[in-house]
């Protein structure tokens, strides 16, 4: 599932994935440490992306499994679907997408919805306020 989500995200970004990347499923404490060390935010987050720095290494994606499960439950979504969405989200970051500005955020959300449709999974943004 993670591989398919990442491949769909690379295709959505119009890129050929030539290389490898890592998806780390970690506990909340480990992702909290990464978030603190790399972003200065002392809390766990659902997903972090780190672009690769060596030829052939596209980057790393870290997911806090506890956060992912809680978010899925709170939004009445399957954990597998939420996980696929976050892998796609992280992969889009590795491909250069961001969501700091409103227009960027909207484009990224639309890309994520298309990716999930390709995976025959629900739109992660439908029903969100």
C-alpha positions in Angstrom: 0.0 0.0 0.0 2.8 2.5 0.9 4.6 1.7 -2.3 1.5 2.2 -4.5 0.7 5.5 -2.7 4.2 6.7 -3.3 4.2 5.6 -6.9 0.9 7.3 -7.5 2.2 10.5 -5.9 5.4 10.5 -8.1 3.2 10.1 -11.1 0.9 12.9 -10.0 4.0 15.1 -9.6 5.0 14.2 -13.2 8.3 12.6 -12.0 10.0 9.4 -12.7 11.1 7.9 -9.4 14.7 6.9 -10.1 16.0 5.8 -6.8 14.7 4.7 -3.4 13.2 6.3 -0.3 12.4 5.0 3.1 9.1 5.0 4.9 9.5 4.7 8.7 6.6 3.7 10.8 7.6 4.9 14.3 6.0 5.5 17.7 4.9 9.0 18.6 8.0 9.6 20.8 10.4 9.0 17.9 8.5 11.3 15.6 8.3 13.9 18.3 12.1 13.8 18.6 12.5 14.2 14.8 10.0 17.1 14.8 11.8 18.8 17.6 15.3 18.3 16.2 14.4 19.3 12.6 11.5 21.7 12.9 11.7 23.0 16.4 8.2 21.8 17.2 8.1 19.8 20.5 5.2 17.5 19.6 4.6 14.5 17.4 3.1 15.0 14.0 1.5 12.6 11.6 4.1 12.7 8.9 7.6 14.2 8.3 9.5 14.3 5.0 13.2 14.6 4.5 14.5 15.1 1.0 17.4 12.8 0.0 20.9 14.2 0.0 22.7 11.4 -2.0 22.3 10.3 -5.6 19.7 7.6 -5.9 18.1 8.4 -2.5 14.9 10.3 -3.0 14.4 10.9 0.8 12.7 9.6 3.9 9.2 9.8 5.2 8.5 9.2 8.9 5.0 8.5 10.2 3.9 8.5 13.9 1.7 5.4 14.0 -0.1 6.5 17.2 -1.0 9.9 15.7 -2.1 8.3 12.4 -4.4 5.9 14.3 -5.9 8.6 16.4 -6.5 10.9 13.4 -8.1 8.0 11.5 -10.4 7.2 14.4 -11.4 10.8 14.9 -12.2 11.3 11.3 -14.0 7.9 11.0 -11.5 6.7 8.4 -9.7 3.4 7.9 -6.2 3.5 9.2 -4.9 2.0 5.9 -6.6 4.8 3.9 -5.2 7.5 6.2 -1.7 5.9 6.1 -1.9 5.8 2.3 -2.9 9.4 2.2 0.0 10.5 4.5 2.5 8.5 2.4 1.2 10.3 -0.7 1.4 13.6 1.2 5.0 13.0 2.3 6.0 11.8 -1.2 4.5 15.0 -2.7 6.7 17.0 -0.3 9.8 14.9 -1.5 8.7 15.9 -5.1 8.8 19.6 -4.1 5.2 20.4 -3.2 4.3 22.4 -0.2 1.3 23.8 1.5 2.5 27.0 3.3 0.4 29.3 1.1 -3.4 28.9 0.5 -3.0 28.3 -3.2 -0.2 25.7 -2.6 -2.3 24.0 0.0 -5.4 23.8 -2.3 -3.2 22.4 -5.2 -1.7 19.8 -2.9 -5.1 18.8 -1.5 -6.4 18.3 -5.0 -3.3 16.3 -6.0 -3.8 14.1 -2.9 -7.5 13.6 -3.8 -6.5 12.5 -7.3 -3.9 10.1 -5.9 -6.4 8.5 -3.5 -8.9 8.1 -6.4 -6.2 6.3 -8.4 -5.8 3.9 -5.4 -9.5 3.4 -5.1 -9.5 5.0 -1.7 -11.7 7.7 -0.3 -10.9 11.4 -0.8 -9.2 12.4 2.4 -10.6 15.9 2.2 -14.3 15.1 1.7 -16.3 15.9 4.7 -13.5 17.9 6.4 -14.2 21.3 7.7 
